[in-house]
Amino acid sequence: MGLVGESGSGKSTLAKAITGLVTPTYGTMILGDTVLPFGSSRSRHHPSRQLVQMVFQDPYSSLNPRHRIGDILTEPLWFYGFVKDPAERTSLAASMLSLVGMQPDAITKYPHQFSGGQRQRIAVARALLARPRFLICDEPTSALDVSIQAEILNLLKELQARFGLTILFISHNLAVVRQMADDTAVLRDGKIEEVNTTEAVYQSPQAEYTKSLLAQTPVMPKSWRQ
């Protein structure tokens, strides 16, 4: 599911509400059969903390600079009680690093030793090690060089297919969402203006706001379309 809208439309706020980082004023959020408690009422041990994971926009601030990559990646396995043996946790972390295109020996290093694109791959690995059912990607490529953005987008598509993930992909760029999402919702001032299949939104937009966004959307480079 793609979620698009200009800056300030409420995209990141919605993501933070789903993950429990901010508290909505009213309403209900349900994931499968699980009702998601609001904000601070959702304890760290509530099941939704594991079921819903997030990849943040800024890979430079989303990883603790004082921890080695191995500690960052094995924490979900330890915290959620998936794996008791430390050696097995390390092995799983190394395997996940390989899946996201990183060398397994990265587990011995610190975040500052990697580029922005590499850090975002590590952030994706950390989210997946929590074994989520629902992954929120909040502008995951906007802070990266253009040459790296396509690599991360294609990685997310590969991992979605491999793990059968449900992904909420947030972006202000409809061209990127067109590549990533089956369906798209258009958000403006905290309200949904339009929701449809992505191709329908792109080819036959109904809302004037959607049309204005499309008019400002750059063409996706052919090299990105895989």
C-alpha positions as CSV (number, residue, x, y, z in Angstrom):
1,M,0.0,0.0,0.0
2,G,1.4,3.3,-1.0
3,L,0.7,6.5,0.9
4,V,1.5,9.8,-0.8
5,G,1.1,13.4,-0.1
6,E,3.1,16.6,0.1
7,S,5.2,17.5,3.2
8,G,3.0,18.2,6.2
9,S,0.1,16.1,4.9
10,G,0.3,13.8,7.9
11,K,2.0,10.8,6.3
12,S,4.7,10.3,9.0
13,T,2.2,11.2,11.8
14,L,0.0,8.3,10.6
15,A,2.9,6.0,10.6
16,K,3.8,7.0,14.1
17,A,0.2,6.5,15.2
18,I,0.3,2.9,13.9
19,T,3.5,2.1,15.6
20,G,2.4,3.7,18.9
21,L,4.9,6.6,18.8
22,V,2.1,9.2,18.9
23,T,-1.5,9.0,20.3
24,P,-4.5,9.5,18.1
25,T,-7.5,11.4,19.5
26,Y,-10.0,8.8,18.6
27,G,-10.7,5.8,16.4
28,T,-9.6,2.1,16.3
29,M,-6.6,0.4,14.7
30,I,-6.8,-3.3,14.0
31,L,-4.1,-5.6,12.6
32,G,-5.6,-8.9,11.7
33,D,-7.4,-9.9,14.9
34,T,-5.2,-7.7,17.1
35,V,-6.5,-4.3,18.3
36,L,-3.5,-1.9,18.5
37,P,-3.6,0.2,21.7
38,F,-2.9,3.9,21.4
39,G,0.4,5.5,22.1
40,S,1.8,5.2,25.6
41,S,-0.9,2.6,26.5
42,R,1.0,0.1,24.2
43,S,3.7,-1.4,26.4
44,R,7.0,-2.5,25.0
45,H,5.9,-6.1,25.5
46,H,2.5,-5.7,23.7
47,P,2.4,-8.1,20.7
48,S,2.0,-5.3,18.2
49,R,5.5,-4.1,19.0
50,Q,6.8,-7.1,17.2
51,L,4.0,-7.4,14.6
52,V,4.5,-3.8,13.3
53,Q,8.0,-2.6,12.5
54,M,9.3,0.5,10.8
55,V,12.1,1.6,8.5
56,F,12.7,5.3,9.1
57,Q,13.6,8.0,6.7
58,D,17.0,8.9,8.1
59,P,19.5,6.0,8.2
60,Y,22.0,8.2,10.0
61,S,19.9,8.7,13.2
62,S,17.9,5.4,13.3
63,L,20.8,3.2,14.4
64,N,22.4,3.6,17.8
65,P,26.0,4.9,17.1
66,R,27.3,3.3,20.4
67,H,26.3,-0.2,19.5
68,R,28.0,-2.6,17.1
69,I,25.8,-3.8,14.2
70,G,25.7,-7.3,15.7
71,D,24.2,-6.0,18.9
72,I,21.6,-3.9,17.0
73,L,20.5,-6.8,14.9
74,T,20.4,-9.5,17.6
75,E,18.4,-7.3,20.0
76,P,15.0,-8.1,18.4
77,L,15.8,-11.8,18.6
78,W,16.6,-11.5,22.3
79,F,13.9,-9.0,23.2
80,Y,11.0,-11.0,21.7
81,G,12.4,-14.3,22.9
82,F,12.8,-15.9,19.5
83,V,16.3,-17.3,20.1
84,K,17.9,-18.0,23.5
85,D,21.4,-19.0,22.3
86,P,23.7,-16.0,21.7
87,A,25.7,-17.8,19.0
88,E,22.5,-18.7,17.1
89,R,21.3,-15.1,17.4
90,T,24.6,-13.9,15.9
91,S,24.4,-16.5,13.1
92,L,20.8,-15.4,12.2
93,A,21.9,-11.7,12.2
94,A,24.8,-12.5,9.8
95,S,22.4,-14.5,7.5
96,M,20.0,-11.5,7.4
97,L,22.9,-9.2,6.6
98,S,23.6,-11.4,3.6
99,L,20.0,-11.2,2.5
100,V,20.0,-7.4,2.5
101,G,23.2,-7.3,0.5
102,M,25.8,-6.8,3.2
103,Q,28.8,-8.7,4.2
104,P,28.2,-10.9,7.3
105,D,31.4,-9.5,9.0
106,A,29.6,-6.1,9.3
107,I,28.3,-7.4,12.6
108,T,31.6,-6.5,14.2
109,K,31.5,-2.8,13.1
110,Y,29.7,0.4,14.1
111,P,27.1,2.4,12.1
112,H,29.5,5.2,11.4
113,Q,31.6,2.9,9.3
114,F,28.9,2.5,6.7
115,S,27.4,4.7,4.0
116,G,23.8,5.9,4.1
117,G,22.6,3.2,1.7
118,Q,24.4,0.5,3.8
119,R,22.9,1.8,7.0
120,Q,19.4,1.6,5.5
121,R,20.0,-2.0,4.5
122,I,21.0,-2.7,8.1
123,A,17.8,-0.9,9.3
124,V,15.8,-3.2,7.0
125,A,17.6,-6.2,8.4
126,R,16.8,-5.1,12.0
127,A,13.1,-4.7,11.2
128,L,12.9,-8.1,9.5
129,L,14.6,-9.9,12.4
130,A,11.6,-8.9,14.6
131,R,9.5,-11.1,12.3
132,P,6.8,-8.5,11.6
133,R,3.6,-9.0,9.8
134,F,3.4,-5.3,8.8
135,L,6.4,-3.2,7.8
136,I,6.1,0.6,7.5
137,C,8.7,2.3,5.2
138,D,8.6,6.0,5.8
139,E,10.4,7.7,2.9
140,P,13.1,5.1,3.1
141,T,15.1,6.4,0.2
142,S,14.6,10.2,0.3
143,A,17.8,10.8,2.3
144,L,19.9,8.7,-0.1
145,D,21.8,9.5,-3.2
146,V,19.8,8.9,-6.4
147,S,22.2,6.2,-7.5
148,I,21.5,4.2,-4.3
149,Q,17.7,4.8,-4.2
150,A,16.9,2.2,-6.9
151,E,18.9,-0.4,-5.1
152,I,17.0,0.0,-1.9
153,L,13.6,0.0,-3.6
154,N,14.5,-3.2,-5.5
155,L,15.7,-4.8,-2.3
156,L,12.4,-4.0,-0.6
157,K,10.5,-5.6,-3.4
158,E,12.6,-8.7,-3.3
159,L,12.2,-9.0,0.5
160,Q,8.5,-8.4,0.3
161,A,8.1,-11.4,-2.1
162,R,10.5,-13.6,-0.1
163,F,8.8,-13.0,3.3
164,G,5.2,-12.3,2.2
165,L,5.3,-8.9,3.9
166,T,2.5,-6.4,4.0
167,I,4.2,-3.0,3.5
168,L,2.9,0.5,3.9
169,F,5.2,2.5,1.7
170,I,5.2,6.3,2.4
171,S,6.5,8.8,-0.1
172,H,5.9,12.2,-1.6
173,N,6.9,10.8,-5.0
174,L,4.2,9.1,-7.0
175,A,6.7,7.7,-9.5
176,V,8.4,5.8,-6.7
177,V,5.1,4.6,-5.3
178,R,4.0,3.5,-8.8
179,Q,7.0,1.1,-8.8
180,M,6.5,-0.2,-5.3
181,A,2.8,-0.4,-4.5
182,D,-0.3,-2.4,-5.6
183,D,-2.7,0.2,-4.2
184,T,-2.2,3.9,-3.3
185,A,-3.9,6.3,-0.9
186,V,-3.5,10.0,-1.3
187,L,-3.3,12.1,1.9
188,R,-3.9,15.8,2.3
189,D,-4.1,17.7,5.6
190,G,-4.6,14.4,7.4
191,K,-7.5,13.2,5.2
192,I,-7.6,10.6,2.5
193,E,-8.4,12.3,-0.8
194,E,-8.4,9.2,-3.0
195,V,-7.6,5.5,-2.7
196,N,-7.4,3.1,-5.6
197,T,-5.1,0.7,-7.4
198,T,-1.8,2.4,-8.1
199,E,-2.3,2.3,-11.9
200,A,-5.8,3.7,-11.6
201,V,-4.5,6.6,-9.4
202,Y,-1.7,7.2,-11.9
203,Q,-3.7,6.9,-15.1
204,S,-7.1,8.2,-14.1
205,P,-6.8,10.3,-10.9
206,Q,-10.1,11.4,-9.5
207,A,-9.2,14.1,-7.0
208,E,-7.8,17.5,-8.1
209,Y,-5.1,17.2,-5.5
210,T,-3.9,13.9,-7.0
211,K,-3.8,15.5,-10.4
212,S,-1.7,18.3,-9.0
213,L,0.7,15.8,-7.4
214,L,1.1,13.9,-10.7
215,A,1.8,17.2,-12.5
216,Q,4.8,17.6,-10.2
217,T,6.0,14.0,-10.4
218,P,9.3,13.3,-12.2
219,V,9.5,10.5,-14.7
220,M,11.0,7.3,-13.2
221,P,14.4,6.5,-14.8
222,K,14.2,3.3,-17.0
223,S,17.1,1.8,-15.0
224,W,14.8,1.8,-11.9
225,R,12.0,-0.2,-13.5
226,Q,12.7,-3.8,-12.7
